[in-house]
Amino acid sequence: MGIKNKVSVDWKGKMAFEAEVNGFKLLMDAISDVGGEDKGPRPMPLILSALGGCTGMDVISILAKMKVFPDNFSVDVEAEITEEYPKYYNKIKVLYLFKGNNLPKSKIEKAVALSKERYCGVNKLLSFGAEITHEIKII
């Protein structure tokens, strides 16, 4: 049997729910149009942040092993959501933004490919329902 993860999600009134993840609390809420009070992010965009964090951690770890150290690195994730219920992301674009000197494009491309194809479980999971594209920009 594989490794298990568990989160608890408790209702906090109206449309607010508090998740406990790895000992950290995260409040999710809906906008007022659907009965929420906009006290936290919506669940669906949190999936995109999980993808950005997962692949970002992979890439920065792999680059460190390659002795490549960007001055700045960020991951932008944007997605299209279906119009019909259940609404889900069917197209996702992951943009890797690197700033700094001595950033060999070949090593960055390899780090991104390893994350995408081998290490990032969030990318793998989302790829079952969405077309995911990856783009690299070095500034």
Residue pairs with C-beta under 8 A, 6 or more apart in sequence:
7 19
7 20
7 21
8 19
8 20
9 17
9 18
9 19
9 20
10 17
10 18
10 20
11 17
12 18
12 27
14 29
14 35
14 36
14 37
15 29
15 30
15 34
15 35
15 36
15 37
16 27
16 28
16 29
16 30
16 36
16 37
16 39
16 40
17 27
17 28
17 29
18 25
18 26
18 27
18 28
19 25
19 26
19 27
19 28
20 26
26 40
26 46
27 39
27 40
28 40
28 41
28 42
28 43
28 46
29 36
29 37
29 38
29 39
29 40
29 41
29 42
30 36
30 38
30 42
31 38
31 42
32 38
41 49
44 81
44 87
44 89
47 89
47 122
47 126
48 77
48 78
48 79
48 89
48 92
49 77
50 122
51 77
51 92
51 94
51 120
51 122
51 123
51 126
52 75
52 76
52 77
52 94
53 75
53 122
54 115
54 120
54 121
54 122
54 123
55 75
55 94
55 96
55 112
55 115
55 116
55 120
55 122
55 123
56 73
56 74
56 75
58 111
58 114
58 115
58 119
58 120
59 73
59 75
59 96
59 108
59 111
59 112
59 115
60 73
62 110
62 111
62 114
62 115
62 119
63 69
63 70
63 107
63 108
63 111
66 107
66 110
66 111
68 102
68 103
68 104
68 107
68 108
68 111
69 100
70 98
70 99
70 100
70 103
71 99
71 100
71 101
72 97
72 98
72 99
72 100
73 96
73 97
73 98
73 99
74 96
74 97
75 94
75 95
75 96
75 97
76 94
76 95
76 97
77 92
77 93
77 94
77 95
78 92
78 93
78 95
79 89
79 91
79 92
79 93
79 130
80 89
80 90
80 91
80 92
81 87
81 88
81 89
81 90
82 88
82 89
82 90
88 129
88 130
89 126
89 129
89 130
90 129
90 130
90 131
91 130
91 131
91 133
92 126
92 130
92 131
92 132
92 133
93 132
93 133
93 134
93 135
94 123
94 132
94 133
94 134
94 135
95 134
95 135
95 136
95 137
96 108
96 112
96 134
96 135
96 136
96 137
97 137
97 139
98 108
98 136
98 137
98 138
98 139
99 138
99 139
103 138
105 136
105 138
108 136
108 138
109 136
112 134
112 136
115 123
116 123
116 132
116 134
123 132
126 132
